[in-house]
C-alpha cells in the first residue's frame, strides 16, 4: 500500500466535490469542530475513567493506533480506545474481510439463523473492550482525527489496508468523501448486510449528502449506541 492516490479515486473525489451542495463542506467542517470540542470537553471525566479502566484491567496501552484508508485512498493513522489484548493475531479477521468484500460473506449466524456480518466471539477482545464496543465508546478518540481533518463525524467508515486491497474501482467510490465516525450505514444496517449492501448505502449517502442528512444521522447515533445495534 502506497500513499499515492489512484487516478480512479482522484476522479471520484473531484466528482464528489463538484456535486456537493453549495457551502456544504465549510458548514460540515464548522459543525464537526464545534461538536467534537463540546463532546471532548464535556465528557472529559468519562474519557479519563475509561482510560483508567482499560489500564487497570489489561496490560498494554490505553489507545490503539492503527492505519486506515481515507479520502481518495490516502492512508492515515487513527485512534481508538484499546479493546483487544495487546499483540493479538488478526489472521482470522484478514481472511474473513477478503471474503466479505469479494463474496458478501457473513462471519457467522445468530441463534435464529440470521447472517451476522461482523466478527463475533473474538477471543482477542478484553472484558472492558466488550462493553466499550457494545456502546461504540471505543470510537471516541477518533474525534482527534476529526479535528485534524482526516475524518468527519459523518461519512463511510474507513477500511483497514487489508480490506482496501480487495476493493475494485467501483468500491473505491466510497472513499470519495472523508470517512466518518458514524454514518448512514451505521445507523440503518450495521452488521446486517454484506459488503455490497454497505457499499450501496455509502454511495447513496454520498449522492444525497447534505447538512440536514448529517444532522439526522447524528441524532440517530446516540440511540444506536445505547442499543448496541450492530456493535461487536
ROSE-4610 file (N, C-alpha, C; in Angstrom, 1 decimal, always signed):
// ROSE-4610
residu = [X/X/X/X/X/X/X/X/X/X/X/X/X/X/X/X/X/X/X/X/X/X/X/X/X/X/X/X/X/X/X/X/X/X/X/X/X/X/X/X/X/X/X/X/X/X/X/X/X/X/X/X/X/X/X/X/X/X/X/X/X/X/X/X/X/X/X/X/X/X/X/X/X/X/X/X/X/X/X/X/X/X/X/X/X/X/X/X/X/X/X/X/X/X/X/X/X/X/X/X/X/X/X/X/X/X/X/X/X/X/X/X/X/X/X/X/X/X/X/X/X/X/X/X/X/X/X/X/X/X/X/X/X/X/X/X/X/X/X/X/X/X/X/X/X/X/X/X/X/X/X/X/X/X/X/X/X/X/X/X/X/X/X/X/X/X/X/X/X/X/X/X/X/X/X/X/X/X/X/X/X/X/X/X/X/X/X/X/X/X/X/X/X/X/X/X/X/X/X/X/X/X/X/X/X/X/X/X/X/X/X/X/X/X/X/X/X/X/X/X/X/X/X/X/X/X/X/X/X/X/X/X/X/X/X/X/X/X/X/X/X/X/X/X/X/X/X/X/X/X/X/X/X/X/X/X/X/X/X/X/X/X/X/X/X/X/X/X/X/X/X/X/X/X/X/X/X/X/X/X/X/X/X/X/X/X/X/X/X/X/X/X/X/X/X/X/X/X/X/X/X/X/X/X/X/X/X/X/X/X/X/X/X/X/X/X/X/X/X/X/X/X/X/X/X/X/X/X/X/X/X/X/X/X/X/X/X/X/X/X/X/X/X/X/X/X/X/X/X/X/X/X/X/X/X/X/X/X/X/X/X/X/X/X/X/X/X/X/X/X/X/X/X/X/X/X/X/X/X/X/X/X/X/X/X/X/X/X/X/X/X/X/X/X/X/X/X/X/X/X/X/X/X/X/X/X/X/X/X/X/X/X/X/X/X/X/X/X/X/X/X/X/X/X/X/X/X/X/X/X/X/X/X/X/X/X/X/X/X/X/X/X/X/X/X/X/X/X/X/X/X/X/X/X/X/X/X/X/X/X/X/X/X/X/X/X/X/X/X/X/X/X/X/X/X/X/X/X/X/X/X/X/X/X/X/X/X/X/X/X/X/X/X/X/X/X/X/X/X/X/X/X/X/X/X/X/X/X/X/X/X/X/X/X/X/X/X/X/X/X/X/X/X/X/X/X/X/X/X/X/X/X/X/X/X/X/X/X/X/X/X/X/X/X/X/X/X/X/X/X/X/X/X/X/X/X/X/X/X/X/X/X/X/X/X/X/X/X/X/X/X/X/X/X/X/X/X/X/X/X/X/X/X/X/X/X/X/X/X/X/X/X/X/X/X/X/X/X/X/X/X/X/X/X/X/X/X/X/X/X/X/X/X/X/X/X/X/X/X/X/X/X/X/X/X/X/X/X/X/X/X/X/X/X/X/X/X/X/X/X/X/X/X/X/X/X/X/X/X/X/X/X/X/X/X/X/X/X/X/X/X/X/X/X/X/X/X/X/X/X/X/X/X/X/X/X/X/X/X/X/X/X/X/X/X/X/X/X/X/X/X/X/X/X/X/X]
num = [1/1/1/2/2/2/3/3/3/4/4/4/5/5/5/6/6/6/7/7/7/8/8/8/9/9/9/10/10/10/11/11/11/12/12/12/13/13/13/14/14/14/15/15/15/16/16/16/17/17/17/18/18/18/19/19/19/20/20/20/21/21/21/22/22/22/23/23/23/24/24/24/25/25/25/26/26/26/27/27/27/28/28/28/29/29/29/30/30/30/31/31/31/32/32/32/33/33/33/34/34/34/35/35/35/36/36/36/37/37/37/38/38/38/39/39/39/40/40/40/41/41/41/42/42/42/43/43/43/44/44/44/45/45/45/46/46/46/47/47/47/48/48/48/49/49/49/50/50/50/51/51/51/52/52/52/53/53/53/54/54/54/55/55/55/56/56/56/57/57/57/58/58/58/59/59/59/60/60/60/61/61/61/62/62/62/63/63/63/64/64/64/65/65/65/66/66/66/67/67/67/68/68/68/69/69/69/70/70/70/71/71/71/72/72/72/73/73/73/74/74/74/75/75/75/76/76/76/77/77/77/78/78/78/79/79/79/80/80/80/81/81/81/82/82/82/83/83/83/84/84/84/85/85/85/86/86/86/87/87/87/88/88/88/89/89/89/90/90/90/91/91/91/92/92/92/93/93/93/94/94/94/95/95/95/96/96/96/97/97/97/98/98/98/99/99/99/100/100/100/101/101/101/102/102/102/103/103/103/104/104/104/105/105/105/106/106/106/107/107/107/108/108/108/109/109/109/110/110/110/111/111/111/112/112/112/113/113/113/114/114/114/115/115/115/116/116/116/117/117/117/118/118/118/119/119/119/120/120/120/121/121/121/122/122/122/123/123/123/124/124/124/125/125/125/126/126/126/127/127/127/128/128/128/129/129/129/130/130/130/131/131/131/132/132/132/133/133/133/134/134/134/135/135/135/136/136/136/137/137/137/138/138/138/139/139/139/140/140/140/141/141/141/142/142/142/143/143/143/144/144/144/145/145/145/146/146/146/147/147/147/148/148/148/149/149/149/150/150/150/151/151/151/152/152/152/153/153/153/154/154/154/155/155/155/156/156/156/157/157/157/158/158/158/159/159/159/160/160/160/161/161/161/162/162/162/163/163/163/164/164/164/165/165/165/166/166/166/167/167/167/168/168/168/169/169/169/170/170/170/171/171/171/172/172/172/173/173/173/174/174/174/175/175/175/176/176/176/177/177/177/178/178/178/179/179/179/180/180/180/181/181/181/182/182/182/183/183/183/184/184/184/185/185/185/186/186/186/187/187/187/188/188/188/189/189/189/190/190/190/191/191/191/192/192/192/193/193/193/194/194/194/195/195/195/196/196/196/197/197/197/198/198/198/199/199/199/200/200/200/201/201/201/202/202/202/203/203/203/204/204/204/205/205/205/206/206/206/207/207/207/208/208/208/209/209/209/210/210/210/211/211/211/212/212/212/213/213/213/214/214/214/215/215/215/216/216/216/217/217/217/218/218/218/219/219/219/220/220/220/221/221/221/222/222/222/223/223/223/224/224/224/225/225/225/226/226/226/227/227/227/228/228/228/229/229/229/230/230/230/231/231/231/232/232/232]
x = [+0.9/+0.0/+0.9/+0.7/+1.5/+0.6/+1.2/+0.5/+0.0/+0.2/-0.3/-1.8/-2.5/-3.9/-4.1/-4.9/-5.1/-5.9/-5.6/-6.3/-7.9/-8.4/-9.8/-10.4/-9.6/-10.1/-10.1/-9.1/-9.0/-10.2/-10.6/-11.7/-13.0/-13.1/-14.3/-14.3/-13.2/-13.1/-13.5/-13.0/-13.4/-14.9/-15.5/-16.9/-17.7/-17.2/-17.9/-17.8/-16.7/-16.5/-17.4/-17.5/-18.3/-19.8/-20.2/-21.6/-22.1/-21.3/-21.7/-22.6/-23.5/-24.4/-23.5/-23.9/-23.1/-22.9/-21.7/-21.4/-21.3/-21.6/-21.7/-20.4/-19.3/-18.0/-17.6/-17.8/-17.4/-18.3/-19.6/-20.6/-20.4/-20.1/-19.9/-18.6/-17.6/-16.3/-16.5/-17.3/-17.5/-18.3/-19.3/-20.1/-19.3/-18.5/-17.6/-16.7/-16.0/-15.1/-15.9/-17.0/-17.8/-18.3/-18.8/-19.4/-18.3/-17.2/-16.1/-15.5/-15.3/-14.8/-15.7/-17.0/-18.0/-18.0/-18.1/-18.1/-16.8/-15.7/-14.4/-14.3/-14.7/-14.6/-15.7/-16.9/-18.0/-17.8/-17.4/-17.2/-15.8/-15.0/-13.6/-13.5/-14.3/-14.3/-14.6/-15.5/-15.8/-14.7/-14.1/-12.9/-11.8/-11.5/-10.5/-10.8/-12.0/-12.4/-12.3/-12.6/-12.5/-11.0/-10.1/-8.7/-8.2/-8.6/-8.2/-8.7/-9.9/-10.5/-9.7/-9.3/-8.5/-7.2/-6.6/-5.2/-5.2/-6.3/-6.3/-6.8/-7.4/-8.0/-7.2/-6.3/-5.5/-4.1/-3.1/-1.8/-1.7/-1.1/-0.9/-1.3/-1.2/-1.5/-3.0/-3.4/-4.8/-5.4/-4.6/-5.1/-4.6/-5.4/-5.0/-4.7/-3.6/-3.3/-3.1/-3.9/-3.8/-3.9/-3.5/-3.6/-4.9/-5.6/-6.8/-6.7/-7.6/-7.6/-8.7/-8.3/-9.2/-9.6/-9.9/-10.4/-9.4/-9.9/-9.1/-8.0/-8.2/-7.2/-6.0/-6.0/-4.8/-4.8/-3.8/-3.7/-3.5/-4.0/-3.7/-3.8/-3.2/-3.2/-4.4/-5.2/-6.4/-6.3/-7.2/-7.1/-8.4/-8.3/-9.5/-9.0/-10.0/-9.6/-9.3/-8.3/-7.9/-8.9/-9.4/-10.4/-10.0/-8.7/-8.2/-6.9/-6.6/-5.3/-4.2/-3.1/-2.0/-1.3/-1.0/-0.3/-1.2/-2.5/-3.3/-3.2/-3.5/-3.4/-4.6/-4.4/-5.6/-5.8/-5.2/-5.2/-6.7/-7.5/-8.9/-9.7/-9.4/-10.1/-9.7/-8.4/-8.0/-8.7/-8.7/-9.3/-10.8/-11.5/-12.9/-13.2/-12.4/-12.6/-12.4/-11.5/-11.3/-12.6/-13.2/-14.4/-15.6/-15.6/-16.7/-16.7/-15.6/-15.5/-15.8/-15.2/-15.3/-16.6/-17.2/-18.3/-19.5/-19.5/-20.5/-20.6/-19.5/-19.6/-19.9/-20.8/-21.1/-20.0/-19.8/-18.9/-19.5/-20.8/-21.5/-23.0/-23.7/-25.2/-25.6/-26.7/-27.2/-28.1/-28.6/-29.4/-30.6/-31.1/-32.3/-31.9/-30.6/-30.1/-29.8/-30.0/-29.8/-28.3/-27.8/-26.4/-25.9/-24.7/-24.1/-22.8/-22.8/-21.6/-20.7/-20.2/-19.2/-18.5/-17.3/-16.6/-17.2/-17.6/-18.3/-17.4/-17.6/-16.8/-15.3/-14.8/-13.4/-12.6/-11.8/-11.0/-10.0/-9.8/-8.8/-9.4/-10.8/-11.4/-11.4/-11.0/-11.0/-12.3/-12.4/-13.7/-14.2/-13.3/-13.7/-14.0/-13.3/-13.5/-14.8/-15.4/-16.7/-17.8/-17.6/-18.6/-18.4/-17.1/-16.8/-17.3/-17.1/-17.6/-19.1/-19.7/-21.2/-21.8/-21.2/-21.7/-21.0/-20.1/-19.3/-18.5/-18.2/-17.4/-15.9/-15.5/-14.1/-13.8/-14.8/-14.6/-14.3/-14.5/-14.4/-13.0/-11.9/-10.6/-10.5/-11.3/-11.3/-11.7/-12.3/-12.6/-11.3/-10.2/-8.9/-8.6/-9.0/-8.9/-9.8/-11.0/-11.9/-11.3/-10.7/-10.1/-9.0/-8.3/-7.1/-7.6/-8.9/-9.4/-9.3/-8.8/-8.7/-10.0/-10.9/-12.2/-13.3/-14.5/-15.6/-16.5/-17.4/-18.3/-19.2/-19.6/-20.5/-19.8/-19.8/-19.3/-19.1/-18.7/-18.5/-17.3/-17.4/-16.3/-15.0/-13.8/-12.6/-12.2/-11.8/-11.3/-9.9/-9.5/-8.1/-7.4/-6.1/-5.4/-5.7/-5.8/-6.0/-7.5/-8.3/-9.7/-9.6/-9.0/-8.9/-8.2/-7.3/-6.5/-7.4/-8.6/-9.5/-10.6/-10.5/-11.5/-11.2/-12.3/-12.1/-12.4/-12.4/-12.6/-14.0/-15.0/-16.3/-16.4/-15.8/-15.8/-15.1/-14.0/-13.3/-14.1/-15.2/-16.0/-16.5/-16.6/-17.0/-15.9/-14.8/-13.7/-13.6/-14.6/-14.6/-14.9/-15.3/-15.5/-14.8/-14.6/-13.9/-14.6/-13.9/-14.6/-15.2/-16.1/-16.8/-16.8/-17.0/-17.2/-18.5/-19.5/-20.9/-21.3/-22.4/-22.8/-24.1/-24.6/-25.9/-25.9/-24.9/-24.8/-24.9/-24.1/-24.0/-25.4/-26.2/-27.5/-28.6/-28.4/-29.5/-29.3/-28.1/-27.9/-26.6/-26.0/-24.6/-24.6/-23.7/-23.5/-24.7/-25.7/-26.9/-26.9/-26.0/-25.9/-24.4/-24.3/-22.9/-22.2/-21.0/-20.3/-21.0/-21.7/-22.4/-23.5/-24.2/-25.2/-24.6/-23.5/-22.9/-22.4/-21.8/-21.4/-22.5/-23.7/-24.8/-25.3/-25.3/-25.8/-24.8/-23.5/-22.5/-22.6/-22.8/-22.9/-24.2/-25.2/-26.5/-26.2/-25.5/-25.2/-24.4/-23.4/-22.5/-23.4/-24.3/-25.1/-26.1/-26.6/-27.6/-27.1/-25.8/-25.3/-25.7/-26.0/-26.4/-26.2/-26.2/-26.1/-27.3/-28.5/-29.7/-29.6/-29.1/-28.9/-27.9/-26.8/-25.8/-26.4/-27.2/-27.8/-28.8/-29.5/-30.4/-29.6/-28.5/-27.6/-27.1/-26.6/-26.1/-27.2/-28.4/-29.4/-29.8/-29.7/-30.0/-28.9/-27.7/-26.5/-26.5/-26.9/-26.9/-27.9/-29.0/-29.9/-29.3/-28.7/-28.0/-26.9/-26.2/-25.1/-25.7/-26.8/-27.4/-27.9/-28.5/-29.0/-27.9/-26.7/-25.6/-25.9/-26.6/-27.0/-25.8/-25.6/-24.6/-23.2/-23.0/-21.7/-21.2/-19.8/-19.3/-17.8]
y = [-1.2/+0.0/+1.3/+2.1/+3.3/+4.5/+5.6/+6.8/+7.6/+7.1/+7.8/+7.5/+8.4/+8.3/+7.8/+6.7/+6.2/+7.2/+7.1/+8.0/+7.9/+6.6/+6.5/+7.1/+7.0/+7.6/+9.2/+9.7/+11.2/+11.7/+11.0/+11.4/+11.3/+10.3/+10.2/+11.3/+11.7/+12.8/+14.1/+14.3/+15.5/+15.6/+14.4/+14.4/+14.8/+14.2/+14.4/+15.9/+16.5/+17.9/+18.8/+18.4/+19.2/+19.1/+18.0/+17.7/+18.0/+18.4/+18.8/+20.0/+20.1/+21.3/+22.5/+23.7/+24.9/+25.2/+25.4/+25.8/+24.6/+23.4/+22.2/+21.9/+21.9/+21.5/+22.4/+23.7/+24.6/+24.5/+24.3/+24.2/+22.9/+21.8/+20.5/+20.5/+21.2/+21.3/+22.1/+23.2/+24.0/+23.2/+22.5/+21.7/+20.6/+19.9/+18.9/+19.4/+20.5/+21.0/+21.5/+22.1/+22.6/+21.5/+20.4/+19.3/+18.5/+18.3/+17.5/+18.1/+19.4/+20.1/+20.1/+20.2/+20.1/+18.7/+17.7/+16.3/+16.0/+16.3/+16.0/+16.8/+18.0/+18.8/+18.4/+18.2/+17.9/+16.5/+15.6/+14.2/+13.8/+14.8/+14.5/+13.6/+13.8/+12.8/+11.4/+11.2/+9.9/+9.3/+10.1/+9.5/+9.2/+9.9/+9.6/+8.3/+8.1/+6.9/+5.7/+5.8/+4.7/+4.4/+5.4/+5.2/+4.4/+4.8/+4.1/+2.7/+2.5/+1.1/+0.2/+0.7/-0.1/-0.4/+0.6/+0.4/-0.6/-0.6/-1.5/-2.9/-3.1/-4.4/-5.3/-4.7/-5.5/-4.8/-5.5/-4.9/-4.4/-3.2/-2.6/-1.2/-0.5/+1.0/+1.2/+2.4/+2.8/+2.9/+3.5/+3.7/+2.7/+2.4/+1.7/+2.6/+2.5/+3.3/+2.4/+2.6/+1.8/+2.6/+2.0/+2.7/+2.3/+3.3/+3.0/+3.9/+3.6/+4.3/+5.4/+6.6/+7.7/+8.2/+9.4/+10.0/+9.9/+9.4/+9.3/+8.2/+7.3/+6.2/+6.5/+7.7/+8.1/+7.5/+6.8/+6.2/+7.2/+7.0/+7.8/+7.0/+7.5/+6.9/+7.3/+6.4/+6.8/+6.1/+6.6/+6.3/+5.7/+4.7/+4.2/+3.8/+3.7/+3.1/+1.6/+1.1/-0.3/-1.2/-2.1/-3.1/-4.5/-4.7/-6.1/-6.2/-7.5/-7.8/-7.3/-6.8/-6.3/-7.4/-7.2/-8.1/-9.3/-9.2/-10.3/-10.6/-11.8/-12.3/-11.9/-11.2/-10.8/-11.6/-12.8/-13.6/-13.9/-14.3/-14.7/-13.5/-12.3/-11.1/-10.8/-10.9/-10.7/-11.7/-12.9/-13.9/-13.7/-13.3/-13.0/-11.8/-10.7/-9.5/-9.7/-10.5/-10.8/-11.4/-12.3/-12.9/-12.0/-11.2/-10.2/-9.2/-8.8/-7.8/-8.6/-9.7/-10.4/-11.2/-11.7/-12.6/-12.3/-11.1/-10.8/-11.8/-12.4/-13.5/-12.9/-13.7/-13.4/-14.0/-13.5/-14.1/-15.3/-15.2/-16.2/-16.1/-16.8/-16.7/-16.6/-15.8/-15.7/-16.9/-17.1/-18.2/-18.5/-17.4/-17.6/-17.9/-18.0/-18.4/-17.2/-16.0/-14.8/-14.5/-14.2/-13.9/-12.7/-12.8/-11.7/-11.3/-10.0/-9.5/-8.8/-9.4/-8.8/-10.0/-9.7/-10.8/-10.9/-12.1/-12.4/-13.3/-13.3/-14.1/-14.1/-12.9/-12.7/-12.9/-13.9/-14.1/-13.0/-12.1/-11.0/-9.9/-9.8/-8.7/-8.8/-7.7/-7.7/-7.5/-7.8/-7.6/-6.1/-5.2/-3.8/-3.5/-4.1/-3.9/-4.3/-5.3/-5.8/-4.7/-4.1/-3.0/-1.8/-1.4/-0.2/-0.4/-1.6/-1.9/-1.9/-2.5/-2.6/-1.2/-0.2/+1.1/+2.1/+1.5/+2.3/+3.4/+3.2/+4.3/+4.2/+3.0/+2.9/+3.8/+4.3/+5.2/+6.7/+7.0/+8.4/+9.1/+8.4/+9.0/+9.4/+8.8/+9.2/+10.7/+11.3/+12.7/+13.5/+13.0/+13.7/+13.7/+12.7/+12.6/+13.6/+13.8/+14.8/+16.2/+16.5/+17.8/+18.0/+17.0/+17.1/+17.2/+16.9/+16.9/+15.6/+14.6/+13.3/+12.6/+12.9/+12.3/+13.3/+12.9/+13.8/+13.0/+13.7/+13.0/+12.0/+12.4/+11.6/+11.2/+10.0/+9.5/+8.0/+7.4/+6.0/+5.6/+4.5/+4.1/+3.8/+4.1/+3.9/+2.5/+1.9/+0.5/+0.4/-0.8/-1.1/-1.4/-1.3/-1.6/-3.0/-4.0/-5.3/-5.6/-4.7/-4.7/-3.9/-2.7/-1.9/-2.5/-3.4/-4.0/-4.9/-5.3/-6.1/-5.3/-3.9/-3.1/-2.9/-3.0/-2.6/-1.1/-0.6/+0.8/+1.3/+0.4/+0.7/+0.9/+0.0/+0.0/+1.2/+1.6/+2.8/+4.1/+4.1/+5.3/+5.7/+4.7/+5.1/+5.9/+6.0/+6.8/+8.2/+8.6/+9.9/+11.0/+10.7/+11.8/+11.4/+12.3/+11.9/+10.8/+9.8/+8.8/+9.4/+8.7/+9.2/+8.3/+8.8/+8.0/+7.3/+8.0/+7.4/+7.7/+7.1/+7.3/+6.6/+6.8/+6.2/+4.7/+4.0/+2.6/+2.2/+2.9/+2.6/+2.7/+3.7/+3.9/+3.1/+2.5/+1.8/+0.3/-0.2/-1.6/-2.2/-1.6/-2.0/-3.5/-4.3/-5.7/-6.5/-5.9/-6.7/-7.0/-6.4/-6.6/-6.9/-7.5/-7.7/-6.5/-6.7/-5.6/-4.8/-5.5/-4.8/-4.0/-4.4/-3.6/-2.4/-2.6/-1.4/-0.4/-0.9/+0.0/+0.7/+0.1/+0.8/+1.9/+1.6/+2.6/+3.8/+3.5/+4.6/+5.4/+4.8/+5.6/+6.4/+5.8/+6.6/+7.8/+7.7/+8.8/+9.9/+9.4/+10.4/+11.2/+10.5/+11.2/+12.2/+11.8/+12.6/+13.5/+13.5/+14.2/+15.6/+16.1/+17.4/+17.6/+18.9/+19.2/+18.6/+18.6/+18.1/+16.6/+15.9/+14.4/+14.1/+14.9/+14.6/+14.8/+15.9/+16.1/+15.0/+14.4/+13.3/+12.1/+11.8/+10.7/+10.9/+12.1/+12.4/+12.2/+12.6/+12.5/+11.0/+10.2/+8.7/+8.0/+8.5/+7.7/+7.4/+8.4/+8.0/+6.8/+6.8/+5.6/+4.3/+4.4/+3.2/+2.7/+3.7/+3.4/+2.7/+3.3/+2.8/+1.4/+1.1/-0.2/-1.2/-0.7/-1.6/-2.2/-1.6/-2.1/-2.3/-3.6/-3.9/-3.8/-3.5/-3.4/-4.7/-4.9/-6.1/-6.0]
z = [+0.0/+0.0/+0.0/-1.0/-1.1/-0.6/-0.4/+0.0/-1.2/-2.4/-3.6/-3.8/-4.3/-4.6/-6.0/-6.2/-7.5/-8.4/-9.8/-10.7/-10.6/-10.4/-10.4/-9.1/-8.0/-6.8/-6.9/-7.6/-7.7/-8.5/-9.6/-10.4/-9.5/-8.7/-7.8/-6.8/-6.2/-5.3/-6.0/-7.2/-7.9/-8.2/-8.6/-8.8/-7.5/-6.4/-5.1/-4.8/-5.0/-4.6/-5.5/-6.8/-7.8/-7.5/-7.0/-6.8/-5.4/-4.5/-3.1/-3.1/-2.2/-2.1/-1.8/-2.3/-2.1/-0.6/-0.3/+1.1/+2.1/+1.5/+2.4/+3.1/+2.4/+3.0/+4.2/+4.0/+5.1/+6.3/+6.0/+7.1/+7.9/+7.1/+7.7/+8.6/+8.1/+8.9/+10.2/+10.1/+11.3/+12.3/+11.8/+12.7/+13.4/+12.6/+13.1/+14.3/+14.0/+15.0/+16.3/+16.1/+17.3/+18.1/+17.5/+18.2/+18.9/+18.2/+18.7/+20.0/+19.9/+21.1/+22.3/+22.0/+23.0/+23.7/+22.8/+23.4/+24.2/+23.6/+24.3/+25.7/+25.7/+26.9/+28.0/+27.6/+28.5/+29.0/+28.1/+28.5/+29.1/+29.3/+29.8/+31.0/+32.0/+33.2/+32.8/+31.8/+31.4/+30.6/+29.7/+28.9/+29.8/+30.9/+31.8/+32.6/+33.0/+33.7/+32.8/+31.5/+30.5/+30.4/+30.3/+30.1/+31.4/+32.5/+33.8/+33.8/+33.4/+33.4/+32.5/+31.3/+30.3/+30.9/+31.5/+32.1/+33.2/+34.0/+35.2/+34.9/+33.8/+33.5/+32.5/+31.8/+30.8/+30.5/+30.4/+30.1/+28.7/+28.5/+27.2/+27.3/+26.1/+26.1/+26.2/+26.5/+26.6/+25.2/+24.3/+23.0/+21.9/+21.0/+19.8/+18.7/+18.1/+16.9/+15.7/+14.7/+13.5/+12.3/+11.1/+9.8/+9.1/+8.6/+7.8/+6.6/+5.7/+4.4/+4.3/+4.0/+4.0/+2.6/+2.5/+1.3/+0.2/-1.0/-2.1/-2.0/-1.1/-0.9/-0.1/+0.6/+1.3/+2.7/+3.1/+4.5/+5.5/+6.7/+7.8/+9.1/+10.2/+11.5/+12.3/+12.8/+13.6/+14.9/+15.8/+17.2/+17.8/+18.7/+19.3/+20.8/+21.7/+23.0/+22.7/+23.3/+23.0/+23.6/+22.8/+23.2/+23.1/+22.6/+22.4/+23.2/+23.5/+24.1/+23.2/+23.8/+23.0/+22.2/+21.0/+20.2/+19.7/+19.6/+19.2/+17.7/+17.3/+15.9/+15.1/+14.0/+13.2/+11.9/+11.9/+10.7/+10.3/+11.3/+11.0/+10.5/+11.0/+10.6/+9.1/+8.8/+7.4/+6.4/+6.8/+5.9/+5.7/+6.8/+6.6/+5.8/+6.0/+5.3/+3.8/+3.4/+2.0/+1.4/+2.1/+1.6/+1.7/+2.8/+2.9/+1.7/+1.3/+0.2/-1.2/-1.3/-2.6/-2.8/-1.7/-1.8/-0.9/-0.2/+0.7/+1.8/+2.2/+3.2/+4.6/+5.3/+6.7/+7.5/+8.7/+9.6/+10.4/+10.7/+11.4/+11.3/+12.1/+12.1/+13.6/+13.8/+15.2/+15.5/+16.7/+17.1/+16.2/+15.6/+14.7/+13.3/+13.0/+11.7/+10.8/+11.3/+10.5/+10.4/+9.2/+9.0/+9.7/+10.3/+11.0/+10.3/+9.9/+9.1/+10.0/+11.0/+11.9/+12.6/+13.2/+13.9/+15.3/+15.7/+17.0/+17.8/+19.1/+20.0/+19.7/+19.5/+19.2/+20.5/+20.6/+21.9/+22.2/+21.2/+21.5/+22.3/+22.3/+23.0/+24.5/+25.2/+26.6/+27.3/+28.6/+29.3/+29.2/+29.3/+29.2/+27.7/+26.8/+25.4/+24.9/+25.5/+25.1/+25.4/+26.5/+26.9/+26.0/+25.8/+25.0/+23.6/+23.1/+21.7/+21.6/+22.6/+22.6/+22.6/+23.2/+23.3/+22.3/+21.5/+20.5/+21.1/+22.4/+23.1/+22.7/+22.1/+21.7/+20.6/+19.9/+18.7/+19.1/+20.4/+20.8/+20.4/+20.6/+20.3/+18.8/+17.9/+16.5/+16.3/+17.4/+17.3/+17.1/+17.5/+17.3/+15.8/+15.1/+13.6/+12.9/+13.6/+13.0/+13.1/+14.3/+14.5/+13.5/+13.1/+12.2/+10.8/+10.5/+9.2/+8.4/+9.0/+8.3/+8.2/+9.2/+9.3/+9.5/+9.4/+9.7/+10.7/+11.4/+12.3/+11.5/+10.3/+9.5/+8.1/+7.8/+6.5/+6.5/+5.4/+5.4/+6.3/+6.9/+7.8/+7.0/+7.6/+6.9/+6.9/+5.8/+5.8/+6.2/+6.8/+7.0/+5.7/+5.7/+4.4/+3.8/+4.7/+4.1/+3.7/+4.0/+3.4/+2.0/+2.1/+0.9/-0.3/+0.0/-1.1/-2.0/-1.5/-2.2/-3.0/-2.8/-3.5/-5.0/-5.8/-7.2/-7.3/-8.5/-8.7/-8.3/-8.5/-8.1/-6.5/-5.8/-4.4/-3.8/-4.5/-4.1/-4.1/-4.7/-4.7/-3.3/-2.4/-1.1/-0.3/-0.9/-0.3/-1.0/-1.7/-2.4/-1.5/-0.2/+0.8/+2.1/+3.0/+4.2/+5.0/+5.5/+6.3/+7.6/+8.2/+9.4/+10.6/+11.7/+13.0/+12.9/+12.5/+12.3/+10.8/+10.4/+9.0/+8.7/+7.5/+7.2/+7.3/+6.9/+7.1/+8.6/+9.4/+10.8/+11.5/+11.1/+11.8/+11.2/+10.0/+9.4/+9.2/+9.0/+8.6/+9.1/+10.1/+10.6/+10.9/+10.3/+10.6/+10.1/+9.4/+9.0/+7.5/+6.7/+5.3/+4.9/+3.7/+3.2/+2.7/+2.1/+1.6/+0.6/-0.4/-1.4/-0.9/+0.2/+0.8/+1.5/+2.2/+2.8/+1.8/+0.7/-0.4/-1.0/-1.2/-1.8/-0.9/+0.5/+1.4/+1.4/+1.4/+1.4/+0.2/-1.0/-2.2/-2.2/-1.6/-1.5/-0.7/+0.4/+1.3/+0.5/-0.2/-1.0/-2.0/-2.7/-3.6/-3.0/-1.8/-1.2/-0.1/+0.2/+1.4/+1.5/+2.7/+2.9/+4.4/+4.9/+6.3/+7.0/+6.4/+7.1/+7.2/+6.2/+6.3/+7.4/+7.5/+8.5/+9.9/+10.1/+11.4/+11.7/+10.8/+11.0/+11.5/+10.8/+11.2/+12.6/+12.9/+14.3/+15.3/+15.1/+16.0/+16.3/+15.3/+15.4/+16.1/+16.0/+16.5/+18.0/+18.9/+20.4/+20.7/+20.0/+20.3/+19.8/+18.6/+18.1/+19.1/+19.6/+20.6/+21.9/+22.4/+23.6/+23.4/+22.2/+22.0/+21.6/+21.3/+20.9/+19.5/+18.7/+17.4/+16.5/+16.1/+15.2/+15.7/+17.0/+17.6/+18.0/+18.1/+18.5/+18.8]
